[in-house]
C-alpha cells in the first residue's frame, strides 16, 4: 500500500492502534533488553604490570641508568610473540582465560605519547574475580617464560639477560559501565521500533491481502483526515 504523501500523527496512531499486537511485542522486547542492560553480568579485569629490568652492567652501578627505549622495543617484540594467534592454545592450557591483552605502558601523555619506559600492562577480562587474577598471573608467567626463551635461543649470556619483574602484582577490579546511557539507548530504539514496525506490518499485510481490512481502515483514516483538512 502506497503512502500517497506525508503521514500525519493521527494516521500513525491509527495504524499503531490497529496493529497493537506488533507494538506490544516491541514493548516486551524493549523491556527485556532494558532489564538486561540495567542488570548486566558482572565483568572483572585482572591487571598486572611488568617492568623489564636491564642486565647487570659493571660500568653502571645504578641499573636503572641503563634503561633505554631499546629495552622497551625488545619487550614489545616479545609482546607480539606472546599475543600471536598461534600461541592461543598454549596460553589456554597455561590457565589464561577470557579476553587477554598485553600492551606497552605509556609513560607519556595523550598529546606526546612515549613508550620508552620498559614496562607492559597485562590484562585478562572474565566474569569472575578469581579467574581474572589467576588468568593474568598465568599470562605474566607465559610472558616471562617467552622472554627467557627468546634470549636463550639468541645465545645471550644469562648475565646480560633482560629480566621481567612484576611491578604491580595481579589484582582484579570490576568494570562498571554507564547503565543509564544503555537504558536510554534501548528505550530510544524501542520507541522508534514501536512506531515503524506496526506501520511496516500494516503495509505488508495490505500488500499480501490486497485491499484487505487493514488497508481499508488505513485508507479510511487517510480519507477522513483529508476531508477534515478540506473542510
BELHUZI-V133362 format. One record per pair of residues at least 4 apart in sequence whose C-alpha atoms are under 6 Angstrom apart, sorted by the first residue. I is the first residue (numbers start at 1). GAP is how many residues later the second one is. D is the distance in Angstrom with one decimal. If there is no record, write none. Layout:
i->I gap->GAP d->D
i->I gap->GAP d->D
//
This chain:
i->1 gap->202 d->5.4
i->1 gap->205 d->5.9
i->1 gap->206 d->5.9
i->16 gap->4 d->5.5
i->16 gap->182 d->5.7
i->19 gap->179 d->5.5
i->22 gap->176 d->5.6
i->23 gap->171 d->5.0
i->26 gap->4 d->6.0
i->26 gap->168 d->5.9
i->30 gap->4 d->6.0
i->30 gap->160 d->5.4
i->34 gap->149 d->5.4
i->34 gap->152 d->6.0
i->35 gap->4 d->5.9
i->36 gap->4 d->5.6
i->38 gap->141 d->5.4
i->42 gap->85 d->5.7
i->43 gap->83 d->5.9
i->43 gap->84 d->4.6
i->43 gap->131 d->5.7
i->43 gap->132 d->5.5
i->44 gap->81 d->5.7
i->44 gap->82 d->5.5
i->44 gap->83 d->5.6
i->44 gap->85 d->5.6
i->44 gap->129 d->5.4
i->44 gap->130 d->4.2
i->44 gap->131 d->5.7
i->45 gap->79 d->5.5
i->45 gap->80 d->4.4
i->45 gap->87 d->6.0
i->45 gap->127 d->5.4
i->45 gap->128 d->5.5
i->46 gap->77 d->5.4
i->46 gap->78 d->5.0
i->46 gap->86 d->4.6
i->46 gap->87 d->5.1
i->46 gap->90 d->5.8
i->46 gap->125 d->5.4
i->46 gap->126 d->4.1
i->47 gap->75 d->5.7
i->47 gap->76 d->4.6
i->47 gap->123 d->5.4
i->47 gap->124 d->5.5
i->48 gap->73 d->5.9
i->48 gap->74 d->5.1
i->48 gap->120 d->5.5
i->48 gap->121 d->5.4
i->48 gap->122 d->4.5
i->49 gap->71 d->5.7
i->49 gap->72 d->4.6
i->49 gap->118 d->5.4
i->49 gap->119 d->4.8
i->50 gap->69 d->5.4
i->50 gap->70 d->5.2
i->50 gap->115 d->5.5
i->50 gap->116 d->4.5
i->50 gap->117 d->5.3
i->51 gap->67 d->5.8
i->51 gap->68 d->4.1
i->51 gap->113 d->5.8
i->51 gap->114 d->5.3
i->51 gap->116 d->5.8
i->52 gap->66 d->5.3
i->52 gap->67 d->5.8
i->52 gap->111 d->5.6
i->52 gap->112 d->4.5
i->53 gap->109 d->5.7
i->53 gap->110 d->5.0
i->54 gap->108 d->5.0
i->55 gap->105 d->4.7
i->55 gap->106 d->5.4
i->55 gap->107 d->5.2
i->69 gap->47 d->4.2
i->71 gap->47 d->5.9
i->72 gap->44 d->5.6
i->72 gap->46 d->4.0
i->80 gap->4 d->6.0
i->91 gap->5 d->5.4
i->92 gap->4 d->4.9
i->95 gap->40 d->5.8
i->95 gap->43 d->5.7
i->96 gap->39 d->4.3
i->96 gap->42 d->5.7
i->96 gap->43 d->5.9
i->97 gap->38 d->5.5
i->98 gap->27 d->5.5
i->98 gap->28 d->5.0
i->99 gap->25 d->5.6
i->99 gap->26 d->5.1
i->100 gap->23 d->5.5
i->100 gap->24 d->4.3
i->101 gap->21 d->5.9
i->101 gap->22 d->5.3
i->102 gap->19 d->5.7
i->102 gap->20 d->4.6
i->103 gap->17 d->5.6
i->103 gap->18 d->5.3
i->104 gap->16 d->4.5
i->105 gap->14 d->5.5
i->105 gap->15 d->5.1
i->105 gap->16 d->5.8
i->106 gap->8 d->5.8
i->106 gap->9 d->5.0
i->107 gap->7 d->5.7
i->108 gap->4 d->5.9
i->108 gap->5 d->4.5
i->108 gap->6 d->4.6
i->109 gap->4 d->5.0
i->123 gap->13 d->6.0
i->124 gap->8 d->5.7
i->124 gap->12 d->5.4
i->126 gap->6 d->5.7
i->129 gap->43 d->5.6
i->131 gap->4 d->5.5
i->133 gap->37 d->5.6
i->133 gap->38 d->5.7
i->133 gap->39 d->5.7
i->144 gap->20 d->5.9
i->151 gap->5 d->5.4
i->152 gap->4 d->5.9
i->193 gap->4 d->5.5
i->197 gap->4 d->6.0
i->206 gap->4 d->5.5
i->206 gap->6 d->5.9
i->206 gap->9 d->5.0
i->211 gap->4 d->5.6
i->215 gap->4 d->6.0
i->216 gap->4 d->5.9
//
